[in-house]
Amino acid sequence: MALLEFRNVSKRFGSLLAVDNVSFAVDSGEFFTLLGPSGCGKTTLLRMLAGFDAPDAGDILLDDKSLAGVPPEKRPLHTVFQNYALFPHLTVEGNISFPLEMAGRPKDEIRRRVAGMLALVHLEEKEDAFPHELSGGQKQRVALARGLVNKPRVLLLDEPLGALDAKLREEMQIELIALQRNVGVTFIFVTHAQQEALALSHRIAVMRAGRIEQLDEPDRLYGFPQNRFVADFIGKINLLDVDVLESTPDRLSLAAKGLGTLTAPPVQGVQPGAHGCLALRPEQMRVVAENEDTGLPNHFPGVVRDLLYEGDVTLYRVVLRNGTALEAMIANSAPGRPRFFEVDDRVEIGWRPEAGRYLHD
Amino acid sequence: MKRGVGLWIAALSVYAFLYVPLAVVVLFSFNDSELNAEWVGFTTRWYAKLLSDQTMLQAAANSLFIAIVSSTVATVLGAMAGLAMHRYKVRWLAFLALTPVAMPEILLGVSLLLFFRQVLDLTLGLVSILVAHITFSIGFVAIIVRARLAGLDESLFEAARDLGATPWMTFRRVLFPLMMPGLLAGYLMSFTLSIDDFVITFFTAGVGVTTLPLQIYSMIKVAVTPEVNAVSTLLMALTLTMIGLASRLAPETLRGKG
């Protein structure tokens, strides 16, 4: 039995259909992420779950019981807000004990549990500090502690890492994973940052325009995107326009306009003559000098147009004969060694047939 | 550099224009002479004389009573108005509450007088002064409270509900404590406005009750005595203290945000 279930939920704001007939279920103990660009409906889903907005249609169930008409304070869910929403007039200790006081817990229990939470988020020495005296990362930890202290069934996190700088964000991601594993609370995480979603989640629902485009585990989402939007939204991707020449149970034969033919793994139900695109991850691309042999069945000549040196890897943008640009991410072999290619170098770019994924338009 | 000097001179002249008359009043309240003409020597006898002046003491007591009661009531009503203006964003609501602030005092005074006498047929006195003072103070409190609320993060109230607080507990434990500086500032502002109000009080006081500003006015009709300087100095000190406290408590209302 799922812990939490959205059943055909819709929500309209004026003329905007913010959430369009969305259904999914979340299991107990799961780290579940709603991922999508701003305005895709992910925050609306979270607000309906927390009880700040009511669905126009459909139902949200917790432990198989509908949450309809249950006010926010009666739902066993707590939220970590984007800007943390720490009470400025209360100390760290006062903020964390707030949910316990509202629940009417005895004083000694409050004291004990707040101390436990402070230890868990490494803020023992900040007990008496006010929110304005804390750094961004510390505020974040207080917000997490406050959300978790009263043992909610589900913790909702609304872009909680958005306000942190890149380095701190990575640290907090590691802490979040550890925290979730330690407390065993179900997390529902909302973000527009795909890297964050991939790093943290057990499962991810990719949303666009109020609908779920794909719901999958991170590696499946990255490796087998179901459509152009998901492929483009998750990680870096090359999209090559193709026509289907031949479709058999063990392979697809494709034609790229102005380039020639290539092969790709089979996709069920694709007919010859269909139009779509081939999705290729930059790190799957091989690049060699123009007279060398890639040793791969799919390869085309091209010219290096731009390159982006990123330390561990270099991104090469290779323009093919038909004008399509393909990005190749190539690991830099050793520190201080010159780059493999320079701008305007003539190269051969190729990939293993299994690396490609045909996406139907 | 030259421009800097010019600016300084201009600024100092404006401040001099504002503060020299006040300084003169303070200075002459310590002058050991019946006349406000030349400095004779330092004394505190005018203050001693004030303390033995029964009419003056009664007027001071009236003023304090009116200021305390009217600002208390105005703070409660003004806070409610401010909250409503913040929450419901109805334009005419704000307009109605704020109009008395912008209205010329003389107009408010005359209309209140007509209202009390012609409509209610009330005998003018303490009650009419109180109602009048509450009327003009509400708008100020509402402005201050609304400014305070506008500076607060709305998600704080959602966070409180989310963490298990009922609407009432959200008010008591989050909204009210956060409004507190605004309420205190509003109270002090009303107090200041009430204690030195002349025009509106003049129209609504009737014959029986005298406040400090009315008393001062009736005294200077004869002559500006050192006693008037002394009572003015005290009033000034009280007012400045109140304004100072208010600006400490709710800087955003008096200094602009930031």
Boltz contact constraints between the chains, C-beta under 6 A:
constraints:
  - contact:
      token1: [A, 50]
      token2: [B, 162]
      max_distance: 6.0
  - contact:
      token1: [A, 52]
      token2: [B, 158]
      max_distance: 6.0
  - contact:
      token1: [A, 72]
      token2: [B, 161]
      max_distance: 6.0
  - contact:
      token1: [A, 72]
      token2: [B, 162]
      max_distance: 6.0
  - contact:
      token1: [A, 73]
      token2: [B, 161]
      max_distance: 6.0
  - contact:
      token1: [A, 73]
      token2: [B, 164]
      max_distance: 6.0
  - contact:
      token1: [A, 73]
      token2: [B, 165]
      max_distance: 6.0
  - contact:
      token1: [A, 73]
      token2: [B, 166]
      max_distance: 6.0
  - contact:
      token1: [A, 78]
      token2: [B, 163]
      max_distance: 6.0
  - contact:
      token1: [A, 79]
      token2: [B, 162]
      max_distance: 6.0
  - contact:
      token1: [A, 81]
      token2: [B, 155]
      max_distance: 6.0
  - contact:
      token1: [A, 81]
      token2: [B, 159]
      max_distance: 6.0
  - contact:
      token1: [A, 85]
      token2: [B, 155]
      max_distance: 6.0
  - contact:
      token1: [A, 85]
      token2: [B, 156]
      max_distance: 6.0
  - contact:
      token1: [A, 85]
      token2: [B, 159]
      max_distance: 6.0
  - contact:
      token1: [A, 89]
      token2: [B, 177]
      max_distance: 6.0
  - contact:
      token1: [A, 89]
      token2: [B, 178]
      max_distance: 6.0
  - contact:
      token1: [A, 98]
      token2: [B, 163]
      max_distance: 6.0
  - contact:
      token1: [A, 99]
      token2: [B, 163]
      max_distance: 6.0
  - contact:
      token1: [A, 99]
      token2: [B, 164]
      max_distance: 6.0
  - contact:
      token1: [A, 102]
      token2: [B, 164]
      max_distance: 6.0
  - contact:
      token1: [A, 102]
      token2: [B, 165]
      max_distance: 6.0
  - contact:
      token1: [A, 103]
      token2: [B, 164]
      max_distance: 6.0
